[in-house]
Structure formats: structure tokens, C-alpha cells
Amino acid sequence: MAKTALITGITGQDGSYLAELLLAKGYTVYGLIRRSSTFNTDRINHLYQDPHDPDYRLRLLYGDMTDSANLLRILRETQPVEIYNLAAQSHVKVSFEVPEYTADVDALGVTRLLECIRASGIETRFYQAGSSEMFGSTPAPQDENSLFAPRSPYAAAKVYAHHMTRNYREAYGLFAVGGILFNHESPRRGMTFVTRKITRAVANIKHGKQDKLFLGNLDARRDWGFAPDYVEGMWQMLQADEPDDYVLATGESHTVKEFVQHAFEAAGLDSEKHVEIDERYLRPTEVDELQGDYTRANQRVAWEPKVKFAQLVKLMVRADLDAVKSGRGEFEVIERHFK
């Protein structure tokens, strides 16, 4: 029989790539989505299957990380052998504006899900999506043993969730894994995240639909990788003999300014003519540098990044150039650019 997996946050960047991966491996995939007045399934529309299809293996369920009863019912009905918790309020800047909601979903939501797993008695393997933002002000490079020093409500909530995941692993013997993923991007990244904001602006400027790009801190350094590489790592973590915590990263650190320069150059443009600083985009507390050491993941689950910084920037720019030129929707990009 095919394995069954549950993905919370399936409509996000990582959720869509993970769903693709698991379906390709023969899984039946249940995806948790929130009810809203408009559909937000753009990233997974290409995976849609009619319920009458004999090979119907992508099934969407309404749910929310703030509703324990609903989560428990879903676990009992679906009996997943793997659970990937990707649901979150994942925007760092926004977390300063909605700190209580961020904590309710990103921190307590994980506790609810872990407790539902324990209460249901199902045998499953659990993946918790952590973040490099948890390291905050800790000097780079950072690995699984580095100090957590969060600098935002988002990061603080993720630290809580990470420790709860470890606690349930040690206290109850759950196969619970904490993935500490450094920044990972793609043409499916949300428009409000800095990398996609940059590449979409480059495409708009190139085609005469925009003139200026306003950004915050250009000196922040990040370790940027390619999202499909990282969801492969999530899956590999749950196939290991024993649960553990893993950093996924490229081992390289680049400034936002470098990303900007590479993006504009990829389109034959001069960034100096179009980029301006707007203090509204500065965070109350900044994380200066994140650079991951993925040695453990490489040694224990044989993971390594395939796409590095320069290639990542180019493929994102090319995808947005194509999307703007053709007038297609936000996530309707040509897959050949990044496969």
C-alpha cells in the first residue's frame, strides 16, 4: 500500500514542492488548508486531481493549527505515517505586528499537533519546520549545537516549537525531527519576501512596469538555497533510522546587496539606478548574519544542496521575467528554469 503523509501549510512554497515530491514517490498526500473567502491554492493547482480519479492521491482538508479537536480528528481519519508541519505565520517583519497570533500558530500550534499525535496513538514520523532565524544574534557559522538567540517574535516562537518537538521525542519516544532550515527560495516564494520582491521588481523594471525598488537593510547576510533541495532534505530526515535535529544550508553567506546586484545584472540592468532605501522596511531588531553548517545532514542522511547562490538568483529572475512578459499569474512560471 502507498504511504500516507499529512502536510500542514501545503499551499506555501515548501508545501507545494513537498507535495510534488511525495506524490512522485507514490504517497497519498493529505494537505491541511485554512478556510478563507478566496482560494489560496495557486501553488498546488497544477497538482489538483478530480476526486473521481482512480489514482486520487492529493486530498485537501480544512483545518487550523489553533483548533486541537480538528487536528485530532484529522489524524484519526487519515492515519498518516509521516507528518510535515510547515504551517506558520512565517514573515519575520509581520511577526512584530502580530506577535500573539504568531505565537499561537507557530509555537502553541506545534504543541497542539504533538499532543494530538500522542493522544491519537498513531504510529507516525513527525517533521517540525524550524528556521535559521532561531539563531538570531549568535555568530556565524551556526550548526545544531549553536546557541539560539532569537531576535523576533517569529524566531522566539520557532525556538519554543523546536524545544517542544525535542521534548516529545525524549519524553514520549515520538519519532520527531527538528529541521533547522536556512533561507531557501524559488519562483514560488511569496512576493513580500525580500528575494522574490527583488526578482519580481527586476522583471517589472525590465518590462517598463516599475521604476523603483524600495528595500530595507542591504547589509544583512543570509545563507540562501533552493527550496526543492530543502524539501528533499525534509523527506530524507524522516527516512533515517533514528530521529534527530538537522541544519540544512549551503554554507555560503551573501548580503542582500549582493542578491540585488546579481538579480539586476541577470536582466542587464544597473541596480544603482533603481534601488532606494526605505526605513519602513527595517526591523526593530536585525539579524546580521546567518550561515549554516550542514555537516550533520550530509553525514547522517546524505543531504547536500544542489543549487547555489548565483544559479538561484538567475533562475528566479528568469522565471519572473517570463511571467511578467507573458502576463501570467504569480505562480505560473516555466518549470524548466529551475528543474
Secondary structure as UniProt FT lines:
FT   STRAND          4..8
FT   TURN            9..11
FT   HELIX           13..24
FT   TURN            25..26
FT   STRAND          28..33
FT   HELIX           42..47
FT   TURN            51..52
FT   TURN            54..55
FT   STRAND          58..62
FT   TURN            65..66
FT   HELIX           68..78
FT   STRAND          82..85
FT   HELIX           92..97
FT   HELIX           99..103
FT   HELIX           104..108
FT   HELIX           109..120
FT   STRAND          125..129
FT   HELIX           132..135
FT   TURN            136..137
FT   TURN            144..145
FT   HELIX           153..172
FT   STRAND          175..181
FT   STRAND          184..185
FT   TURN            187..188
FT   TURN            191..192
FT   HELIX           194..206
FT   TURN            207..208
FT   STRAND          213..215
FT   STRAND          221..222
FT   STRAND          225..226
FT   HELIX           227..238
FT   STRAND          245..248
FT   STRAND          254..255
FT   HELIX           256..266
FT   TURN            267..268
FT   HELIX           271..273
FT   STRAND          275..277
FT   HELIX           279..281
FT   HELIX           295..301
FT   HELIX           309..326
FT   TURN            330..331
FT   HELIX           335..337
//
